[in-house]
Amino acid sequence: MNKSTHAAIRCQQRGIPNLIIDWLRDFGKEIYDHHGGIVVVFTHSARRNLERAMGREVIRRMSEWMNAYIVISVDGALITAGKRHKRIKL
């Protein structure tokens, strides 16, 4: 996946591992933000599917990053990443 310079800096600043970004890409729910980007978050069903695939103990240990999100451009490049502090309305 292409990562913008901004995204690389934000991932480093916010301590978001590449594994979480991969899991978001594979299991996360995509929400169009109507500004040319796609926000990807872990919903309850996405977490459940991730738990089935990776195991309960792995997800429990990685729970610190289960509130992470990424923003992807329409062409598939990672724009930014962060941690949610408020609910994203679906």
C-alpha positions in Angstrom: 0.0 0.0 0.0 1.3 3.5 -0.8 1.7 5.6 2.2 1.9 9.4 2.0 4.7 11.2 3.9 2.0 12.7 6.1 0.6 9.2 6.9 4.0 7.8 7.7 4.7 10.7 10.1 1.3 10.4 11.7 1.6 6.7 12.2 5.0 7.2 13.9 3.7 10.1 16.1 0.6 8.2 17.2 2.3 4.8 17.6 0.1 2.9 15.2 1.8 -0.3 14.1 1.7 -1.5 10.5 -0.1 -4.6 11.6 -3.1 -2.5 12.7 -3.2 -0.7 9.4 -3.2 -4.1 7.6 -6.0 -5.4 9.8 -8.0 -2.2 9.1 -7.5 -2.7 5.4 -8.6 -6.4 5.6 -11.3 -6.3 8.3 -12.4 -2.7 8.8 -15.6 -1.0 7.7 -15.2 1.6 5.0 -17.1 4.9 5.4 -17.1 7.5 2.6 -16.4 10.9 4.0 -17.8 12.9 1.0 -14.5 14.8 0.7 -12.7 12.3 -1.5 -11.5 9.9 1.2 -12.6 6.7 2.7 -12.4 6.3 6.5 -11.8 2.7 7.7 -12.7 1.8 11.3 -13.2 -1.3 13.4 -16.9 -1.9 14.0 -18.2 -4.5 16.4 -18.7 -7.0 13.6 -15.3 -6.2 12.2 -13.7 -6.9 15.6 -15.6 -10.1 15.8 -14.4 -11.3 12.4 -10.9 -10.2 13.3 -11.1 -12.2 16.5 -12.2 -15.3 14.7 -9.3 -15.0 12.3 -6.5 -14.1 14.7 -7.7 -15.5 18.0 -9.2 -13.9 21.1 -5.9 -13.5 23.1 -4.2 -11.7 20.2 -7.1 -9.2 20.0 -7.2 -8.8 23.7 -3.5 -7.9 23.8 -3.9 -5.5 20.9 -7.1 -3.8 22.3 -5.2 -0.5 22.7 -5.3 0.0 19.0 -8.8 -1.2 18.3 -10.0 2.4 18.2 -7.6 3.3 15.4 -8.8 4.5 12.0 -7.2 5.2 8.7 -8.2 7.5 5.8 -7.5 6.2 2.3 -7.8 8.1 -0.9 -10.0 6.9 -3.8 -6.9 5.5 -5.6 -5.9 3.4 -2.5 -3.1 5.5 -1.0 -3.0 5.9 2.8 -3.6 9.6 3.6 -3.5 9.5 7.5 -4.1 7.4 10.5 -5.2 8.1 14.1 -7.1 7.0 17.2 -10.7 7.8 17.7 -11.9 9.6 20.8 -15.5 9.9 19.8 -17.9 7.6 18.1 -18.0 7.8 14.2 -21.6 7.7 13.1 -22.3 5.2 10.4 
